[in-house]
């Protein structure tokens, strides 16, 4: 994904700081996970310009990543913030709900 997409790895320190630093936790190539990736890609392109980065974490490959992010269901989109993390569970098909949760609108 533009910005940057990684699968289960930390982004390099040399990457520029972005306003929208998101992590999408999925499992393998299930329909819900594929839909979440597609929907997130569309939302990022349509609403966030070039100021975003997405890390895609497959929990079947990296199950240890779930606990620190407090992920209990997949797919889950996480946006870490200083005060609290924003989490959205599901396939991200409701653009309006995603935009509201991320405080884009």
C-alpha positions as protocol buffer text, in pm:
chain_id: "A"
residue {
  index: 1
  type: UNK
  ca { x: 0 y: 0 z: 0 }
}
residue {
  index: 2
  type: UNK
  ca { x: 119 y: 353 z: -67 }
}
residue {
  index: 3
  type: UNK
  ca { x: 260 y: 505 z: 218 }
}
residue {
  index: 4
  type: UNK
  ca { x: 423 y: 178 z: 306 }
}
residue {
  index: 5
  type: UNK
  ca { x: 290 y: -169 z: 370 }
}
residue {
  index: 6
  type: UNK
  ca { x: 483 y: -428 z: 565 }
}
residue {
  index: 7
  type: UNK
  ca { x: 379 y: -773 z: 671 }
}
residue {
  index: 8
  type: UNK
  ca { x: 459 y: -849 z: 1032 }
}
residue {
  index: 9
  type: UNK
  ca { x: 773 y: -636 z: 1059 }
}
residue {
  index: 10
  type: UNK
  ca { x: 853 y: -302 z: 1212 }
}
residue {
  index: 11
  type: UNK
  ca { x: 897 y: -19 z: 966 }
}
residue {
  index: 12
  type: UNK
  ca { x: 1255 y: 97 z: 920 }
}
residue {
  index: 13
  type: UNK
  ca { x: 1361 y: 388 z: 1141 }
}
residue {
  index: 14
  type: UNK
  ca { x: 1461 y: 580 z: 829 }
}
residue {
  index: 15
  type: UNK
  ca { x: 1097 y: 608 z: 719 }
}
residue {
  index: 16
  type: UNK
  ca { x: 958 y: 958 z: 746 }
}
residue {
  index: 17
  type: UNK
  ca { x: 714 y: 1038 z: 1022 }
}
residue {
  index: 18
  type: UNK
  ca { x: 358 y: 1025 z: 897 }
}
residue {
  index: 19
  type: UNK
  ca { x: 37 y: 1157 z: 1047 }
}
residue {
  index: 20
  type: UNK
  ca { x: -158 y: 836 z: 988 }
}
residue {
  index: 21
  type: UNK
  ca { x: 45 y: 541 z: 1115 }
}
residue {
  index: 22
  type: UNK
  ca { x: -190 y: 241 z: 1108 }
}
residue {
  index: 23
  type: UNK
  ca { x: -164 y: -132 z: 1174 }
}
residue {
  index: 24
  type: UNK
  ca { x: -407 y: -382 z: 1026 }
}
residue {
  index: 25
  type: UNK
  ca { x: -416 y: -720 z: 1197 }
}
residue {
  index: 26
  type: UNK
  ca { x: -545 y: -1001 z: 977 }
}
residue {
  index: 27
  type: UNK
  ca { x: -539 y: -1380 z: 954 }
}
residue {
  index: 28
  type: UNK
  ca { x: -406 y: -1535 z: 637 }
}
residue {
  index: 29
  type: UNK
  ca { x: -604 y: -1467 z: 323 }
}
residue {
  index: 30
  type: UNK
  ca { x: -960 y: -1498 z: 450 }
}
residue {
  index: 31
  type: UNK
  ca { x: -1236 y: -1311 z: 271 }
}
residue {
  index: 32
  type: UNK
  ca { x: -1284 y: -1072 z: 566 }
}
residue {
  index: 33
  type: UNK
  ca { x: -910 y: -1000 z: 581 }
}
residue {
  index: 34
  type: UNK
  ca { x: -890 y: -943 z: 204 }
}
residue {
  index: 35
  type: UNK
  ca { x: -1192 y: -710 z: 222 }
}
residue {
  index: 36
  type: UNK
  ca { x: -1035 y: -517 z: 511 }
}
residue {
  index: 37
  type: UNK
  ca { x: -711 y: -469 z: 315 }
}
residue {
  index: 38
  type: UNK
  ca { x: -901 y: -352 z: 6 }
}
residue {
  index: 39
  type: UNK
  ca { x: -1129 y: -120 z: 202 }
}
residue {
  index: 40
  type: UNK
  ca { x: -839 y: 30 z: 398 }
}
residue {
  index: 41
  type: UNK
  ca { x: -641 y: 85 z: 79 }
}
residue {
  index: 42
  type: UNK
  ca { x: -939 y: 269 z: -73 }
}
residue {
  index: 43
  type: UNK
  ca { x: -995 y: 482 z: 238 }
}
residue {
  index: 44
  type: UNK
  ca { x: -627 y: 577 z: 261 }
}
residue {
  index: 45
  type: UNK
  ca { x: -607 y: 673 z: -106 }
}
residue {
  index: 46
  type: UNK
  ca { x: -935 y: 864 z: -101 }
}
residue {
  index: 47
  type: UNK
  ca { x: -905 y: 1049 z: 231 }
}
residue {
  index: 48
  type: UNK
  ca { x: -545 y: 1056 z: 361 }
}
residue {
  index: 49
  type: UNK
  ca { x: -338 y: 1172 z: 64 }
}
residue {
  index: 50
  type: UNK
  ca { x: 27 y: 1064 z: 95 }
}
residue {
  index: 51
  type: UNK
  ca { x: 55 y: 1115 z: 469 }
}
residue {
  index: 52
  type: UNK
  ca { x: 1 y: 754 z: 584 }
}
residue {
  index: 53
  type: UNK
  ca { x: 169 y: 423 z: 644 }
}
residue {
  index: 54
  type: UNK
  ca { x: 9 y: 83 z: 704 }
}
residue {
  index: 55
  type: UNK
  ca { x: 167 y: -220 z: 864 }
}
residue {
  index: 56
  type: UNK
  ca { x: -22 y: -537 z: 779 }
}
residue {
  index: 57
  type: UNK
  ca { x: 31 y: -805 z: 1043 }
}
residue {
  index: 58
  type: UNK
  ca { x: -78 y: -1162 z: 971 }
}
residue {
  index: 59
  type: UNK
  ca { x: -143 y: -1309 z: 1315 }
}
residue {
  index: 60
  type: UNK
  ca { x: -104 y: -1665 z: 1185 }
}
residue {
  index: 61
  type: UNK
  ca { x: 259 y: -1577 z: 1104 }
}
residue {
  index: 62
  type: UNK
  ca { x: 314 y: -1344 z: 1402 }
}
residue {
  index: 63
  type: UNK
  ca { x: 76 y: -1441 z: 1686 }
}
residue {
  index: 64
  type: UNK
  ca { x: 296 y: -1266 z: 1941 }
}
residue {
  index: 65
  type: UNK
  ca { x: 191 y: -930 z: 1792 }
}
residue {
  index: 66
  type: UNK
  ca { x: -169 y: -961 z: 1917 }
}
residue {
  index: 67
  type: UNK
  ca { x: -113 y: -915 z: 2291 }
}
residue {
  index: 68
  type: UNK
  ca { x: 83 y: -586 z: 2287 }
}
residue {
  index: 69
  type: UNK
  ca { x: -176 y: -433 z: 2052 }
}
residue {
  index: 70
  type: UNK
  ca { x: -464 y: -582 z: 2256 }
}
residue {
  index: 71
  type: UNK
  ca { x: -612 y: -745 z: 1945 }
}
residue {
  index: 72
  type: UNK
  ca { x: -881 y: -1000 z: 2031 }
}
residue {
  index: 73
  type: UNK
  ca { x: -1058 y: -1027 z: 1694 }
}
residue {
  index: 74
  type: UNK
  ca { x: -956 y: -996 z: 1331 }
}
residue {
  index: 75
  type: UNK
  ca { x: -947 y: -807 z: 1114 }
}
residue {
  index: 76
  type: UNK
  ca { x: -863 y: -516 z: 1346 }
}
residue {
  index: 77
  type: UNK
  ca { x: -730 y: -175 z: 1244 }
}
residue {
  index: 78
  type: UNK
  ca { x: -523 y: 2 z: 1512 }
}
residue {
  index: 79
  type: UNK
  ca { x: -412 y: 363 z: 1520 }
}
residue {
  index: 80
  type: UNK
  ca { x: -184 y: 423 z: 1818 }
}
residue {
  index: 81
  type: UNK
  ca { x: -230 y: 760 z: 1985 }
}
residue {
  index: 82
  type: UNK
  ca { x: -57 y: 904 z: 2292 }
}
residue {
  index: 83
  type: UNK
  ca { x: -370 y: 900 z: 2511 }
}
residue {
  index: 84
  type: UNK
  ca { x: -526 y: 578 z: 2378 }
}
residue {
  index: 85
  type: UNK
  ca { x: -526 y: 351 z: 2076 }
}
residue {
  index: 86
  type: UNK
  ca { x: -813 y: 362 z: 1831 }
}
residue {
  index: 87
  type: UNK
  ca { x: -930 y: 13 z: 1728 }
}
residue {
  index: 88
  type: UNK
  ca { x: -1179 y: -76 z: 1458 }
}
residue {
  index: 89
  type: UNK
  ca { x: -1285 y: -440 z: 1428 }
}
residue {
  index: 90
  type: UNK
  ca { x: -1430 y: -576 z: 1106 }
}
residue {
  index: 91
  type: UNK
  ca { x: -1378 y: -558 z: 732 }
}
residue {
  index: 92
  type: UNK
  ca { x: -1386 y: -174 z: 725 }
}
residue {
  index: 93
  type: UNK
  ca { x: -1671 y: -176 z: 473 }
}
residue {
  index: 94
  type: UNK
  ca { x: -1848 y: 118 z: 639 }
}
residue {
  index: 95
  type: UNK
  ca { x: -1636 y: 409 z: 524 }
}
residue {
  index: 96
  type: UNK
  ca { x: -1838 y: 651 z: 735 }
}
residue {
  index: 97
  type: UNK
  ca { x: -1774 y: 454 z: 1056 }
}
residue {
  index: 98
  type: UNK
  ca { x: -1401 y: 421 z: 980 }
}
residue {
  index: 99
  type: UNK
  ca { x: -1368 y: 794 z: 910 }
}
residue {
  index: 100
  type: UNK
  ca { x: -1553 y: 880 z: 1230 }
}
residue {
  index: 101
  type: UNK
  ca { x: -1347 y: 640 z: 1443 }
}
residue {
  index: 102
  type: UNK
  ca { x: -1023 y: 777 z: 1300 }
}
residue {
  index: 103
  type: UNK
  ca { x: -1159 y: 1131 z: 1342 }
}
residue {
  index: 104
  type: UNK
  ca { x: -1106 y: 1213 z: 976 }
}
residue {
  index: 105
  type: UNK
  ca { x: -1443 y: 1386 z: 944 }
}
